[in-house]
Amino acid sequence: MILSDKTISKMIEEKTLVIEPITKEQIQPASVDIRLGNTFSVVDDTPSGVITLGNKIEYKSIVTDTYLILPGQFVLATTMEYFELPDDLTAFVEGRSSLGRMGLFIQNAGWVDPGFKGEITLELYNANRCAIELKAGRRVGQLVFAKMDDAALNPYNGKYQGQRGATGSRVFMDSDK
């Protein structure tokens, strides 16, 4: 079941769903608008020019209120909001159509697990032939919340729990190497 604005507001008020900071205007009929944070990270060049799944990936990160994403550039960004989802709630991350029409693809894995706590890292890609100026605090997408039929037996407690800022890949920590 997708949560309504009424239910989202009630859960925030009761603190069973944490979204900080949040304004009343961010709460939409069936979602919450998410805003761009001020942390951006790009993969640092490797001497070999190859990224492997088994080794830690290095990133260059900056904190700024304005970021110019170049044509064909991939950058990690973060939400302005910090989230804490209860064990019986999941969320879908959706980019804004208005930004997609500019050639800016906004995604993450697309899914926020029940029990997740932290800022959401977004993967941004500029498919346009022009650079796009990004501003911290601007709406970049929305979270759609879905109530689960029961609390998760094993809520999220993975390698990104509690993340803050544009957090790079931690795939090298996977147990299935």
C-alpha positions in Angstrom: 0.0 0.0 0.0 1.4 3.4 -1.0 1.2 6.0 1.8 -0.9 9.1 1.5 0.1 12.6 2.5 -2.1 12.2 5.6 -0.3 9.1 6.7 3.1 10.4 5.9 2.4 13.6 8.0 1.1 11.6 10.9 4.1 9.3 10.9 6.5 12.2 10.8 4.6 13.9 13.7 4.7 10.7 15.7 8.4 10.2 14.8 7.8 6.7 13.5 9.2 8.0 10.2 12.1 10.5 10.5 12.8 13.0 7.7 15.0 15.9 8.7 14.9 18.6 7.7 11.5 18.7 6.1 9.0 21.4 5.2 5.2 21.0 4.9 5.5 21.8 1.2 7.7 18.8 0.5 4.8 16.4 1.4 2.9 15.6 -1.8 -0.3 13.6 -2.2 1.6 10.2 -2.3 5.3 11.1 -1.8 7.8 13.4 -0.2 10.0 15.7 -2.3 13.7 15.2 -1.8 16.2 18.0 -2.2 19.8 18.0 -3.3 22.4 18.2 -0.6 25.8 20.0 -0.8 28.2 17.0 -1.1 29.4 15.7 -4.4 31.8 12.8 -5.2 33.5 11.6 -8.3 35.6 8.4 -8.8 39.3 9.2 -8.5 41.3 8.1 -11.5 43.2 4.9 -11.0 46.7 4.3 -12.4 45.4 1.4 -14.4 42.3 3.1 -15.6 40.2 0.1 -14.4 37.9 -0.1 -11.4 37.5 -3.6 -9.9 34.7 -4.9 -7.7 37.1 -6.4 -5.2 39.1 -3.3 -4.4 38.2 -0.2 -2.5 37.3 2.7 -4.9 38.7 6.1 -4.1 36.6 9.2 -4.6 37.2 12.9 -4.7 34.6 14.7 -2.7 33.7 18.4 -2.4 31.2 20.3 -0.3 29.6 23.2 -2.3 26.2 24.8 -2.8 26.7 24.9 -6.6 28.0 22.1 -8.7 28.5 22.1 -12.5 28.0 18.7 -13.9 29.7 18.4 -17.3 28.3 16.7 -20.4 28.7 12.9 -20.0 29.8 13.2 -16.4 28.8 10.9 -13.6 28.7 12.2 -10.0 27.4 11.0 -6.7 25.4 13.4 -4.7 23.4 13.2 -1.5 19.9 14.2 -0.3 19.6 17.2 2.0 17.4 15.0 4.1 18.3 12.4 6.6 15.9 9.4 6.9 15.0 6.7 9.4 12.5 4.2 8.1 10.7 1.9 10.5 11.0 -1.9 10.0 7.6 -2.2 8.2 8.1 0.6 5.6 10.1 0.7 2.3 10.5 3.5 -0.2 11.1 4.0 -3.9 13.4 6.8 -5.2 12.1 8.6 -8.3 13.8 11.4 -10.2 12.0 14.5 -11.3 10.7 14.4 -14.8 11.5 18.1 -15.3 15.2 17.4 -14.7 15.1 14.3 -16.8 13.9 16.4 -19.7 17.0 18.5 -19.3 19.1 15.3 -19.7 19.9 14.9 -16.0 19.4 11.3 -14.9 18.8 11.0 -11.2 18.8 7.6 -9.7 20.0 5.5 -6.9 19.5 1.8 -6.6 15.8 2.9 -6.7 15.0 1.3 -3.4 15.3 2.2 0.3 15.1 -0.8 2.6 13.0 -1.0 5.8 15.2 0.0 8.8 17.5 2.2 6.7 18.9 5.2 8.5 20.9 7.9 6.7 21.1 10.3 3.8 20.3 8.8 0.4 23.2 8.8 -2.1 22.0 9.7 -5.6 23.8 8.8 -8.9 23.6 11.7 -11.3 24.5 11.5 -15.0 24.4 14.4 -17.5 23.3 13.0 -20.8 23.0 16.5 -22.3 25.6 18.2 -24.6 25.6 21.2 -22.2 26.8 21.5 -18.6 24.0 21.6 -16.0 24.3 23.8 -12.9 23.1 22.0 -9.8 22.1 23.9 -6.6 21.9 22.5 -3.1 18.4 22.7 -1.7 16.6 22.2 -5.1 14.1 19.5 -5.5 15.6 16.6 -7.4 13.2 13.8 -6.8 10.7 12.1 -4.5 10.3 9.2 -2.2 7.2 7.0 -2.5 6.6 5.1 0.7 5.0 1.6 0.8 3.7 -0.1 3.9 4.8 -3.8 4.1 2.4 -6.5 5.2 4.5 -7.1 8.3 7.7 -5.8 9.9 10.9 -7.1 8.2 12.4 -10.1 9.9 15.9 -8.7 9.1 15.6 -4.9 8.7 18.5 -3.1 6.9 21.7 -3.0 8.8 24.2 -3.1 5.9 27.3 -1.3 4.8 25.5 2.0 4.1 23.6 2.2 7.4 24.0 5.7 8.8 25.7 7.2 5.7 26.1 10.9 5.4 27.2 12.8 2.3 27.7 11.3 -1.2 28.9 7.9 -0.2 30.9 5.9 -2.7 30.5 2.2 -3.6 31.4 -0.3 -0.9 31.0 -3.3 -3.2 34.5 -4.4 -2.2 33.0 -5.3 1.2 30.5 -7.9 -0.3 30.8 -11.4 1.0 30.3 -13.0 -2.5 33.7 -11.9 -3.9 
